[in-house]
């Protein structure tokens, strides 16, 4: 083992950023998913990012959610 290891020149590991998202499984209608994928392709944004933004807008509007079908 090398006893001349220079700690100041050793690369530092980055600390993990705080967790901001959670992986889930969700079932969406095919038509809804197709529309988000189409919009994502047109805008160059990920479809999951667009779904997240749509949900945020709906929550910010404070609209009542429809009853479960």
KOLLOTOR-713060 format. One record per residue: y, z, x of N, C-alpha, C in turn; residue number from 1; residue in three letters. Coordinates in steps of 0.02 Angstrom, whole numbers. Layout:
! KOLLOTOR-713060
SITE_n.c2_n.c3_n.c1_ca.c2_ca.c3_ca.c1_c.c2_c.c3_c.c1_n_res
SITE_Y_Z_X_Y_Z_X_Y_Z_X_NUM_ALA;
...
END
This chain:
! KOLLOTOR-713060
SITE_n.c2_n.c3_n.c1_ca.c2_ca.c3_ca.c1_c.c2_c.c3_c.c1_n_res
SITE_-58_0_42_0_0_0_62_0_44_1_UNK;
SITE_113_-36_22_174_-42_61_217_20_49_2_UNK;
SITE_231_58_102_272_119_94_346_103_102_3_UNK;
SITE_364_40_115_434_20_124_462_-13_61_4_UNK;
SITE_440_7_4_462_-23_-60_534_-2_-72_5_UNK;
SITE_578_-51_-83_648_-38_-93_664_-37_-167_6_UNK;
SITE_673_21_-196_684_27_-268_747_-8_-293_7_UNK;
SITE_804_-5_-258_863_-37_-285_855_-113_-294_8_UNK;
SITE_812_-146_-257_804_-218_-264_749_-237_-313_9_UNK;
SITE_712_-188_-337_659_-202_-385_691_-222_-452_10_UNK;
SITE_663_-273_-485_692_-294_-549_683_-239_-601_11_UNK;
SITE_734_-230_-642_731_-179_-695_704_-211_-758_12_UNK;
SITE_664_-173_-793_640_-196_-858_695_-187_-909_13_UNK;
SITE_703_-236_-952_752_-230_-1005_726_-182_-1058_14_UNK;
SITE_771_-143_-1086_752_-100_-1141_747_-143_-1204_15_UNK;
SITE_705_-124_-1249_697_-161_-1311_757_-150_-1356_16_UNK;
SITE_781_-204_-1388_835_-195_-1435_810_-157_-1497_17_UNK;
SITE_855_-125_-1533_833_-89_-1592_802_-137_-1643_18_UNK;
SITE_750_-114_-1676_715_-154_-1725_759_-164_-1786_19_UNK;
SITE_770_-228_-1805_813_-242_-1862_777_-278_-1918_20_UNK;
SITE_717_-302_-1905_681_-340_-1955_609_-315_-1959_21_UNK;
SITE_579_-326_-2017_510_-306_-2029_471_-367_-2053_22_UNK;
SITE_413_-377_-2025_369_-432_-2045_335_-412_-2110_23_UNK;
SITE_338_-458_-2160_305_-447_-2224_267_-510_-2244_24_UNK;
SITE_226_-503_-2295_194_-561_-2326_223_-566_-2396_25_UNK;
SITE_245_-625_-2415_274_-635_-2481_250_-702_-2509_26_UNK;
SITE_237_-703_-2572_216_-765_-2605_276_-794_-2642_27_UNK;
SITE_292_-857_-2626_347_-893_-2659_319_-955_-2693_28_UNK;
SITE_354_-976_-2746_335_-1039_-2778_342_-1096_-2728_29_UNK;
SITE_297_-1144_-2731_299_-1201_-2685_365_-1238_-2688_30_UNK;
SITE_393_-1245_-2749_456_-1280_-2757_513_-1244_-2721_31_UNK;
SITE_513_-1178_-2725_565_-1138_-2692_559_-1146_-2616_32_UNK;
SITE_499_-1140_-2591_489_-1145_-2519_506_-1216_-2494_33_UNK;
SITE_486_-1266_-2532_502_-1336_-2513_578_-1346_-2510_34_UNK;
SITE_614_-1317_-2557_687_-1325_-2557_719_-1290_-2497_35_UNK;
SITE_696_-1231_-2481_724_-1196_-2422_706_-1233_-2358_36_UNK;
SITE_647_-1260_-2354_628_-1299_-2294_670_-1362_-2289_37_UNK;
SITE_683_-1394_-2345_724_-1455_-2346_795_-1439_-2323_38_UNK;
SITE_823_-1385_-2350_891_-1365_-2331_893_-1345_-2257_39_UNK;
SITE_841_-1312_-2233_839_-1292_-2163_838_-1353_-2118_40_UNK;
SITE_802_-1405_-2137_799_-1466_-2097_868_-1500_-2095_41_UNK;
SITE_902_-1500_-2152_968_-1532_-2155_1021_-1494_-2115_42_UNK;
SITE_1017_-1428_-2115_1068_-1387_-2083_1050_-1368_-2011_43_UNK;
SITE_988_-1376_-1992_967_-1356_-1924_958_-1281_-1917_44_UNK;
SITE_947_-1248_-1973_936_-1175_-1974_865_-1163_-1997_45_UNK;
SITE_836_-1108_-1976_769_-1092_-1998_766_-1075_-2072_46_UNK;
SITE_711_-1095_-2105_706_-1083_-2176_702_-1008_-2192_47_UNK;
SITE_672_-969_-2148_668_-897_-2161_738_-866_-2156_48_UNK;
SITE_779_-891_-2112_848_-868_-2105_887_-884_-2170_49_UNK;
SITE_876_-943_-2198_909_-961_-2261_886_-917_-2319_50_UNK;
SITE_821_-902_-2322_796_-859_-2374_827_-790_-2368_51_UNK;
SITE_831_-764_-2307_861_-698_-2295_934_-698_-2317_52_UNK;
SITE_971_-751_-2300_1042_-756_-2319_1050_-759_-2395_53_UNK;
SITE_1006_-795_-2429_1009_-800_-2502_996_-731_-2534_54_UNK;
SITE_949_-695_-2507_934_-628_-2533_993_-581_-2522_55_UNK;
SITE_1024_-586_-2463_1082_-544_-2448_1140_-559_-2496_56_UNK;
SITE_1152_-623_-2509_1206_-642_-2555_1192_-614_-2625_57_UNK;
SITE_1131_-619_-2647_1113_-594_-2713_1123_-518_-2717_58_UNK;
SITE_1104_-482_-2665_1113_-410_-2664_1187_-391_-2661_59_UNK;
SITE_1226_-429_-2622_1297_-414_-2616_1334_-427_-2681_60_UNK;
SITE_1311_-475_-2720_1343_-490_-2784_1331_-435_-2835_61_UNK;
SITE_1280_-394_-2824_1266_-339_-2868_1240_-360_-2936_62_UNK;
SITE_1215_-420_-2940_1188_-445_-3003_1124_-409_-3020_63_UNK;
SITE_1113_-401_-3085_1050_-370_-3107_993_-419_-3093_64_UNK;
SITE_939_-392_-3069_880_-434_-3055_842_-445_-3120_65_UNK;
SITE_813_-504_-3129_774_-516_-3191_712_-472_-3192_66_UNK;
SITE_689_-457_-3252_629_-416_-3260_570_-455_-3234_67_UNK;
SITE_519_-420_-3209_459_-453_-3183_424_-490_-3239_68_UNK;
SITE_401_-550_-3223_368_-592_-3273_297_-572_-3282_69_UNK;
END
